[in-house]
Structure formats: structure tokens, C-alpha cells
Amino acid sequence: MNYVILVGRVGDQPKIITEKPVAKFSLATNEYYKNKAGENVTETEWHNVVFFQSVDFISKAVNKGDLVFVQGKIVTRTWKDQKGDPHWATEIVGKQIELLKSNTKKEEEPVF
């Protein structure tokens, strides 16, 4: 089963491609823990998110900095460039998105 749930902050203003329609944006998720020295550590992971549905909602309601819930699947694409060199990209293909917090509200500090 290929199923992913992410809760994180939108890293850039969603790019809307109306011809397809497609919405693309980066999403930052954080993990908080204490290391062996007892120091608080925050690790941020960046995800590339693509939506082929809910594009109208994303274009009207989702902005850089918003806290969102994303449900979807992980997809890895491969291709060759003009020189024949291989490339790959891993993306989250979103199926559902919910706006949890607008970027105008300050996020509470994490609890370690």
C-alpha cells in the first residue's frame, strides 16, 4: 500500500497550471526531539507536492506559510535529459488537502 499523510507548512505560494489543471508546492514537515546531549533538535524535511484535483480550492485558499493536512501517495518519476543523462524526482501526489491554520496566525512552540 502506498499511502502518506503529512502535516506541514506550505513553503512557497502554490504554482497553478491551469491548462492541466495542476497545483504544485513545497511542504515542510518538522520532527522535534532531544539528542543525546539533551538539546532540543528540530529536523525539517521538504516535500514536493502535486495535486491534480482540488486545484480550485488550493488556488483560492492555500498560501505560503499555511499549515495544511495532505493525504496522498509517494510517486517517483524518472526521465532522461537531452544528453541522455538519467534524472529522477520523488513527489507526493495529493488526493486530499485541508487547511489547518492560516499563515497569519503564529504557530505555537513545539513541546519536546
N, C-alpha and C positions, 0 to 999 in steps of 0.2 A: 504494500500500500504506500502510495506517495501522497502524503498529507502534511501540511505545515500550518502552524498558527504562529503569528508574530504580533507583538505589541511593541510599537516603537514610534519614533518621531520622524516625520517626513523631512528629508534632508534638503530637498530643493523643490521649487514650485513645479507641480506636475506638468509634464510636457504632453499636450493633447495633439494627437494626429487625427484630424477629422476625416480624412479620406478612407481610413480603415474601419471603424474608429478604434483608436488605441490610446491608453493613458500610461505614461511611464514616469517613475520617480524613484529616488533612492530612499531607503528606510534604515534608520539607525536603531539597533536594539542594544541594550546595555545589560551587562551582568555585573552584579555587585558582590564582593566577598572580602574576607580578611585573609591576607597572606600569612606565611609562617611567622613573620615578624610582628604580626598583629596590626598591620597597617591596612586601612581601608583602600580597596582597589576597585576601579571601575574599568571594565573592558567593553569597548564598543565594537560591534560588528555591523558592517554596512551591507545592505542587500539591494539588488536591483529588482524592482517590482514592475510588472507589466499587467495591465488589465485590458481585456478585450470586451468586457461587459462593465456596467456601472460607470462608463466613461462620462456620461452626462452629469451624474452625481459628483464624480471626482472633479470635473472641470468647474462646477459651481460651488462646492463645499469644502474641498481639501486644499490646504495651503502649506507652504513651508513652515515647519515647526510644530504642526498639529500632531497630537498623539492619536494614532489610529490602531485599530484591530484589523489584521489582514489574515484571511484564510485562503489557502490555495495549494499549489504543488510546486515542487522544485523541477526545473527543466534545464538541461544543459544542451546548448546548441554548438555545433561545430561547422566550420567552413574554411575554405582556402581563399587567400587573397589573390591578387593578380599575378604575383610571383609564384604562387603555388604553395606558399607557407601556410601551415595549419593554424587555426585560431579556435578558441572556444570561449563561451560565456555561460555563466550559470545565473539563472533568473528565477524569481518567484512569479509564477503565473497566477494572479489573484482570481478568486471566484467570488469572494465576499469582502466588503470593507465597511467598517463602522468608524465614525468619528467619535473619539472618546473625550478629547479635550482640544479646544481651540488654542492656537499659539499665543493668544492674547492673555491667557492665564498662566501664572508661574507654576511650574511643576514642583511638587513637594520634594524635599530631600530624601534620598533613599535611606532605608533602615537597614543597617548591617547586622 
